[in-house]
Amino acid sequence: MTIEPLLVSATRRHDTHRVSIGAVEVGGNTVPVIAGPCAVEPGYVEHAIAAHRAGASVLRGCVLKPRTRPGSFQGLGAAGLPLLDEAKRVTGLPVIAEPLAAEDIEVLRGHVDALQIGARSMHNTPLLRAAGQSGMTVILKRGMSATYDEWLAAADYVTTEGNRQVILCERGIRTFETATRNTLDVSAIAVLRDMTDLPIAVDPSHAAGAARWVPSLAVAALAAGADALLIECHPDPAASLCDAAQAITPQVLSRIVQTSLSLCAMTRPAVAGTVAECRAMIDTIDDAVFRMLEYRAAMVGAVQEQKSAALLPERDLDREQEIVERLSRQAPRLGEQRVDRLVHAIIEECLDAVPVRPEAAVA
């Protein structure tokens, strides 16, 4: 029996409203990754460059931080704004930052591309109204004990000011469990698809509270259909001035971005758009295809060694025909002849990619 892959789009009642952060679209065919340190620090520009090289689409750039304890690092404030400007100039990426009060919005304007309303501020209605009036994109984090209805009601404070550029962000809720910092509510993604057309981002960093769990939670969010990820990343997590325990390295961020690209290519339907939008999706698919081919070549090398040791023949023509027939069913648009040519070309190229080719090889 053939089991068709579950498309995220099949679970959506609404067409997702597309929201822009600078030139980056959230709610479309790709899943942007917003990354960087929890707070802007003196070395922020280097941190931003590292996140950019790892594949981030948008930078975290909070110069103001609402911390639980007054003695904790509260951010650089206005002194950090030139660092945001330089990071944007060097990387070309848009930046998000968090206002703590309505008056902070005008301080941030011109330096950032979107406002992040933190979990502590979800019930700050004057701030929500001011964010709506600003006309800027708003990323609204869920309060740590907020219900879905309360969360959407907070979003209404923004949208009733005429601003539909709102992204909801699940960041974990407070439960009886203490092993993680918060409990990531993955079900929020599925449930909110029935309740709103606003795009949904997920912050696995604040849910996990520990860097080693962030990749797993990120993949869970991607599989559930998140429209964006918000991740804390630092080149030297131990030296981070804020939330060091949950910050991942750029190397780990790169792997999460690669997984995001691969899942998008497999689960997001091809939707007609502008030439630029279609080309962007083609680039995403190409990235995923060639990463998988790289992995296939590595597996070919591993199996080749075993075949060589067992003195098995280089090619298994029966298996190759089975592959062609199976993939032809999955790619009817290409047709069996094209699939046959592609499969055999891939097999040959993967064999040729093995550095040292023993007498016996693998198909």
Buried (B, 14 or more C-beta within 10 A) or exposed (E): EEEEEEEBBEEBEEEBBBBBBBEBBBBBBBBBBBBBBBBBBEBBBEBBBBBBEBBBBBBBBBBBBBBEEEEEBBBBEEEBBEBBBEBBEEBEBBBBBBBBEBEBBEBBEEBBBBBBBBBBBBBBEEBBBBBBBBEBBBBBBBBBEBEBEEBBBBBBBBBEBEBBBBBBBBBBBEEEEEEBBBBBBBEBBBEBBEBBBBBBBBBBBBBBBEBEBBBEBBBBBBBBBBBBBBBBBBBEBEEBBBBBBBBBBBEBBBBBBBBBBBBBBEBBEEEEBEEEBBEBBEEBBEBBEEBBBEEBBEEBBEEBBEBBEEEBEBBBEEEBEEBBEEBBEEEEEBEBEEBBEBBBEBBEEBBEBBEEBEEBBBB
